[in-house]
Amino acid sequence: MNTRVSLGVVILFLGVICLAMPLSISTAAQSQSSPAVGFDTAKTTVTQGDVATLGIQMRDTDEVTLTIQAPNQQYQTTLRAYDNNGDGSVTVRANTFYPTDVDKSNRFTATGGDSVRLISESGLSEGAVLDTGRYNLIVSTDETSVAAVLMITEPSQPNGTNVIVPPDTSYKNIETGLKKESELSEVGATDTTDVDSPNVARGDEFWTRLPITGIGGLLTSPAPASNLVFPVNSTPGVETTHIADISSNETVSFTSVSINYQSNHARSHAATQQVTQSDIEVLGIDTNKNGYIDRSLKGSIQSIQTGTDGRLAISLDRPVEISTHSTLRVAYDIENPEVTGSQDVSITLQNGDISHRHAGIVTYGLAGQGTLGHGINLQLTSEESESPTDPLASVHTVYNDSVPGLAVGVDTTTLEPGEYTVTLEVDESAPNSVPRASLRQSFTVSEPTAELTNHTISNSTRLSVTASTNLAPNSSAIIRITADEKDGGISQVLNCVATVDSDSRIGCDFDLSHPADEFNIDVAIKRDGVVIAGPTKIN
């Protein structure tokens, strides 16, 4: 169907809908000097509560009007999209959710350097979500317009899946693994508990897809747990624990830590004047950023100074250094102010006349509730020891349309061997449209190991070595053999880079200068320079 409107044609009736088609299918009647517009696809489908991606094409113009409208006229949004990079297209992301304490204009964004501006919106209040069903999309200029359809569907519950990958694996490959596992079986998180607890070699990454959808619109803002200061309970007026994390891009020496809550109104910042030394739960250094305190400084506290101006200062009895690979963490009991939304906060490390200031925010109210906000709480906990004071230090999250569900990755490099659990709780404070969930997925971290399973010794110069390992598939390991001739004549050292296959096996074939049975042979297997098996004598 022709999607272009000729300048010589007058539309004589209402209700005509032109289906979206690529601009490459351009009508000959369209003047080359007239703007032309279109959508990437005639129908876009998005889960209720998620973010819709709307691709717009344009020619001979760098700005268009985009309208999203319910057929019953109860909802309508008008946007202005701008092609700032001149590539003839704009991708608009429209949040079907209107999160509490979020500027409504921030719900509409453009990718790739382009921009979008909210002109007007009606029919959706703060904290609400667009109803499921069909919506009309219209992209237009003064001369032409094209229509398409946006379908909003109910949230679903996909399969929970797990995948273990080597470090630094691209998310594209991780995504492929999660999809493949979903096609093979239904493993992983369920409503109450996990049905499979994978074993992960320390240093590999563990990824699990938690079966929940319809939360993408709430995850567009930075996670509250990643703010400079995070209240464990963000409800206004309650007493709770605030956790402050300070990392530096250089080595810093300090004798005092000052936390400054900033507000334009008296008594609208956290009640620092009530904090005493006994309220300091944690003061220490996380040397490898895994969420655990490796060096406590509570015994070095000399004094605490507080005031009604939102300032809390902790003085130490000696200078302390924090390196570039470490995090200073402070956790203390304090009363939240009777406010909602984000407030500025700063933390200053002081040593004499030298100071290092870190600026950030703290969020109160529903937007700050839970580590991910809006009543969504994601944590990594230990089953065998104390849980980390920073529950997301080793955790990465990805939520998109490619793999339905929340993909959660854990870098096990700095975790001690033991059993851990990824938990996701959606509590009653979350918006009504968000599915309530209590999900968990356990996994066990073990030291990397390998065990020789086959080594053929014969009078041939070819030596075959295979081993089983707990390393992730596609990991690399070095199999090293040291061959000393039995009569003391020849000594050979050979290395082979082996790749772990899908059955957790590695193997190499070595060519010796003499038959293998004429040598005393030792085999060792290394990963990242660390021996994980051997040396083992094989003859």
C-alpha positions, 0 to 999 in steps of 0.5 A: 500500500502506498504510504506517501501523500502527493501534494496534489491530492486532497483527503476528502474524508476522515478516518483514513489510516495509512500503514507504516512502510519504509521510506525506501518504497517512495512514490514517484508522485512524491515531490523530492522537495516535500517531507516524507515520513514513516515508521519502521514497522506497521505494528509495535508490540510492548509489554505493559509496564515496559518501554516501547521502541518506535522507529521513525524515518524521515526525508527532507526534514529533521523534525516530526510530530509523533502522537500516541493516542488511545482509540477512545481518546482517553489517553493522548501524548504529543511529542516532537522528535528531532533528527540531530545527527542527520541520518534520516531516522529517529528512534523514540523510546516511550515508557508505558509507565509513569513512575512516581517521583519521575518527571513525566518528560523523562519518560520519552527519550531518543537514541543515537544523539537524537532528541525528543520533547514532550509537548503534551500528555493527558489521561495518565497520572503519576504512578499509573500505567497505560492500559493494555490494548491498541493505540494509534501512532501518527507521525506527521509534518505540516504536509504529510502524516503516516499511521501505525499501531502500538499494541500493549500486552499483559505481562507474562512469566517466561522460563527462568534460565541459567548460563555460565560464561567465561569472564569478559563474555559479550552480552550478545553471547550471554543473551544467546546462551539464555535463549538457548537454555530457555528452548532446551528446558525450564530451569532456574527461578520459580515463584518460591525457590530454585530447582537447580543450583549450578556450580560456578568456577571462581572467576567465571560469570553466572547469569540467570534470567528471573521470570518477571516482565512488565518492570522495564519502565520502572528500571529506566532510572539509575538503581537507588543502590547505586546512588552515593547514599542508599537508604535501606528503607526509603519511607519518609520519616522512618529510622533506617540504615543509610549506606554510603559508598565512596570510590576514588580514581586515585589513592587518597589518605584521610583522617575524617569522613564528612557526609553532608545532606543538602536541602533548601528547607530546614529539617527536610534532610536526614536527622544527622543531629541524632546520630551517635557513635553506637549508630555506626554499623559499618565503617571500613574498606572493601578492598576488591569491591565485592560488597564485603568489608575486608578492613574495618575502621570502627576501632579507629573512630576518635569522635563524631560531630553532628548538627542540624544542618545535615552534616555528619563528620567521623574523625579517625585517630590516624590517617587511612588510605583508600586505593583506586581499586577499593571502596570506603563504605559507611553504614549508619542508623538515621531518620529519613526526612519527611520528603520524597524524591532525590536530594543532593548529598556529598561526602568529603574525605579530609586529611589536613588541608587536602580534601576530596569531595564526592557528590551524588544523590539520595532518594526517598519515597517509592522511587528509592524503595528497594535496591532497584527502586519502586518496591523492587529489591534485588540482592545477592546473599551468602548462605554460609556467611554474612551477606555483603554490605553492598548487595549489588557490588558484584551484580549486573542487570540487563532488562530488554525485549530480546530476552524476556525477564530480568537478566542478572549476572554475578562476577564471581572473581572476588567471591569466596567459595560457597553457596550464594543466592540471587533474590528478587522481591517485589513487595506491596509498596510497588505499583499495583500493575507490577506483578508481585514476585518472590524469586530466588536462584542459588549457585555455588562458587568453587575453586577452578579445578581440572582432572585428567581423564585420559592420557594415551602412552604408547610407543608413538610420538603423539601424546593425547591428553584430556581432562574434565573441568568445572570451567565454563564452556568456551573458557581457555586453559593451558595444558602443559607437559614436561617430558624428560627422557628416562636416560636423562638425554632430552627434556621437552616442555610443551604448552597447548591452549585448550578450549572447554567444550559443552561437555566440560572437557578439554584436550590437546595432542602433543608431538614429542621428539621420541616415542612417549613411553621413552619419557617421564611425563608430568602434566599440569593445567593452568588458568590465568597463570594459576595451576588448577590441576597437577603436576601429575605424572602419567607414566 
